[in-house]
Amino acid sequence: MRIPRIYHPEPLIVGQQTDLSEDAANHVGRVLRMGAGQALQLFDGSNHIFPAEIVQADKKRIRVAILRSEQEDRESPLHLHLGQVMSRGEKMEFTIQKSIELGVNIITPLFSERCGVRLDGERLEKKIHQWQKIAIAACEQCGRNRLPLIRPAMTLEAWCAEADDGVKLNLHPRASQSINTLPQPLSRVRLLIGPEGGLSADEIAMTTERQFTDILLGPRVLRTETTALTAITALQVRFGDLG
């Protein structure tokens, strides 16, 4: 049986015992039905893994002993910041999950003129919290030991105006450049993915003013979630750690 990987939100210390978080304890105790004496692999975002053993398990509490620490770096040499105009329902969840599996470091949900999502206040906070849980589960599944950052949602214009020393890319169906024509070496990318209806003419002009480079993925029109994952994969193959 594969040893379950569990994220712990606080720094782990070898030789000490600690209680798993409520979500993790529920998963380990109620879903996996694990008990005392069984092995877990924990990670706390420090790029280390911590083999551990369950020492106490009941309905409300899972307590583990931290046995040792091992550094295990599975991060790409390419730092990717994805600015994704929010899509409806499961599409956004799918984009977050898969982009993290592919090595994205930061995800910023964006509002644009043609954004189909209308969330604010408490509803938006709940959605961000849900996406953070998806990010944790994606790391547990794919083996990453650093937790990518899910930032608060912001407007497209504000995101484009942020200072960034990386290459700024915007997917555009009439662009003249492609990922294969970008110059090497390249270590940081800020990648903008628009909504299903695309960016407005004013928004495209604004990205040009902010020094974004328009790039083309190919001759076919892709859905927004397909566009994000295709672009991330192409960037990782050319500049990152996908072979």
Secondary structure, DSSP 8 states (H G I E B T S, - for coil): ----EEE-SS---TT-EEE--HHHHHIIIIIS---TT-EEEEE-SSSEEEEEEEEEE-SS-EEEEE---EE-----SSEEEEEEE--STHHHHHHHHHHHHTT--EEEEEE-TT------HHHHHHHHHHHHHHHHHHHHHHT--S--EE---EEHHHHHHS--SSEEEEE-TT-SEEGGGS-S---EEEEEE--TT---HHHHHHHHHTT-EEEE--SS---HHHHHHHHHHHHHHHHSS--
